[in-house]
């Protein structure tokens, strides 16, 4: 029983850690994309002027 309980605990813990890492990755991508959008706006102005 303890072996199956440990497996279940590892599965639940791994799922929680995976979700947290996924949320951090998504949040980081949103931040980097927001920064890139600002730089792209400036780059697009430069390319149009060029």
Kinemage of the C-alpha trace (Angstrom):
@kinemage 1
@onewidth
@group {chain A} dominant
@subgroup {mainchain}
@vectorlist {calphas} color= white
{ca unk a 1} P 0.000 0.000 0.000
{ca unk a 2} L 2.782 2.420 0.830
{ca unk a 3} L 4.392 1.953 -2.592
{ca unk a 4} L 1.173 2.810 -4.429
{ca unk a 5} L 0.583 5.734 -2.062
{ca unk a 6} L 4.051 7.071 -2.775
{ca unk a 7} L 3.484 6.745 -6.526
{ca unk a 8} L 0.223 8.666 -6.232
{ca unk a 9} L 1.908 11.352 -4.154
{ca unk a 10} L 4.718 11.684 -6.691
{ca unk a 11} L 2.185 11.885 -9.521
{ca unk a 12} L 0.202 14.616 -7.770
{ca unk a 13} L 3.350 16.474 -6.764
{ca unk a 14} L 4.784 16.197 -10.256
{ca unk a 15} L 1.544 17.479 -11.754
{ca unk a 16} L 1.526 20.484 -9.406
{ca unk a 17} L 5.170 21.261 -10.168
{ca unk a 18} L 4.504 20.879 -13.895
{ca unk a 19} L 1.535 23.244 -13.758
{ca unk a 20} L 3.547 25.830 -11.827
{ca unk a 21} L 6.419 25.608 -14.307
{ca unk a 22} L 3.984 25.890 -17.222
{ca unk a 23} L 2.362 28.983 -15.700
{ca unk a 24} L 5.771 30.564 -15.136
{ca unk a 25} L 6.795 29.764 -18.721
{ca unk a 26} L 3.559 31.192 -20.146
{ca unk a 27} L 3.871 34.316 -17.980
{ca unk a 28} L 7.478 34.754 -19.090
{ca unk a 29} L 6.522 34.352 -22.750
{ca unk a 30} L 3.773 36.952 -22.373
{ca unk a 31} L 6.253 39.383 -20.848
{ca unk a 32} L 8.875 38.797 -23.552
{ca unk a 33} L 6.278 39.068 -26.310
{ca unk a 34} L 5.047 42.341 -24.817
{ca unk a 35} L 8.597 43.664 -24.860
{ca unk a 36} L 9.129 42.419 -28.403
{ca unk a 37} L 5.939 44.076 -29.590
{ca unk a 38} L 7.236 47.428 -28.428
{ca unk a 39} L 10.569 46.868 -30.169
{ca unk a 40} L 8.783 45.677 -33.318
{ca unk a 41} L 6.748 48.868 -33.418
{ca unk a 42} L 9.927 50.904 -33.337
{ca unk a 43} L 11.564 48.603 -35.878
{ca unk a 44} L 8.577 48.877 -38.199
{ca unk a 45} L 8.836 52.665 -38.096
{ca unk a 46} L 12.512 52.449 -38.886
{ca unk a 47} L 11.922 50.016 -41.759
{ca unk a 48} L 9.210 52.240 -43.224
{ca unk a 49} L 11.510 55.244 -43.023
{ca unk a 50} L 14.274 53.209 -44.594
